[in-house]
């Protein structure tokens, strides 16, 4: 029996079932039956304030990681953008699934983009990155804290709690959501969160059997890109209290990395770009981080 741990949200459960299905297709009965265990995280419990006020990126993963360490689960399935760059000793990210669409989606029945929103229009988001990027693009908007699953957020829009919001295209695709008032945002306008759209399989380093089971699920191109992005984040010592975005992309021309940091009020934005060979991906991303830290100054963080 392979025990798969995940958050209990609809999206997280869908991702866990996707992993279980892939393992069954790959290994059949030899992998044994999968059991999916729902684990409530701090991020799920705290609903009365912005997450940036109460902790770092690990709010949606630490309880699941503890279950892994305690041998209550064999595989933790994470949205990689929620995973801290320093994972617990004795554990490893054994596989990264092929990445979904990295873009953000602007959702509004009133406007087609954040730039169209008039002064005082309310943008609902719980993401400090999206909030800062949106205000940088349109300083006249009014950001409001806005949490919940996809349907909850759509209901809040219908009830005029906000005029617009953002969600990740990856999650919408996985859940089968697509509406005429969903507007994809170009990454040139809004770089995504580091590792957005990627699913990580987290295991105990001592568990060679599970490592062998999940190894075929690793998508090398995705793993290369998100490893570079996470190196960029680690160099900036990033958390959910600092608006940071980064994206690595592979093409026939090689590896392209783009990163940016913003002030929390959206007034300032610093950007860096590096291009080179795939073998140099991590170094290029770290160089971009060093450029941004030098440009912004240590006080920025």
C-alpha positions, 0 to 999 in steps of 0.5 A: 500500500503506497500512502500518498499525503496531500492537502484536502482541497479539491485541487490538491486531491485532484493532483494526488489522484493524478499521481496515483493514476500515473503510478498504477499505469506505470507499475500496475499491481506491482506498485500496490494499491494507493491510499490518499490521506488528507492532511490539514495544513496551517494554510488551510486552517488560517482563514482570517488574515493574509498568509503573508502576515503569519508565516512563510511558504511552508504554511501549506506543506509543513504538516504534510512534511511532518507526516512524511518524516513520521512515516505516516505517508510514503509520498507527499504531493505538493504544488511546488510553488508552496514548497520552501527552498530548504526542505527537511533533512532526510527528505528529497524531491524525488520527481517533478511532473511535467509542468502545466501552463505557467500563466496567471489568469485575470478573472472578471465579468467587468474588465478584460485586464488589470490595466482596464480597471478604473480608480477604486476598482477592487482586485481580490487576491491573497498573493502578495506577488500578484497584488504587487504586480497588479498595482505596479501595472495599475496604481489606481486599483484597490487590492483586497484580501481574497481567499478560497477555492475556485468556486468560492472566489467566483462566488465572491466576484458574483457578490461584488466582494471584488471586481476581479481576481487572479488564479493560476491557469494550471489549477483551472486546467486541472479542474476543468474550469474555463469561462469567457471571462477568464483572461490569460495574462502574458508572462511579459506582463506578470511573471509567475511565482517560482515553480508555478504549475509544477507538482512535486513528489516528496519522499524520505531519502531512505526509501529507495523502493518509493524512489524507484517507483516515482522516478519514471514520473520525473520530467527532466525539462520541468525539473531543470527549469524549476530547480533553477527557479528555486535556486533564484528564490533561495539566493534572494531568501524569498518567502511569501512576505517578499513579492518575487517572480521567476521563470525558466524556459527551455527552447532550441535557443537554450535556457532563458531565465527571467526574474523580478522583485517588487516592493510590497506596495507595488511602487518599485519593480526590478527585473533581470534576464539571463540566457545561456545553455541548459547546463548553466541554468542554475548559475544563470538564475543565481546571477539574476538573483545577485543582480536584483539584490545589488540593484534593490539593496539589502534594505529592500528585503 
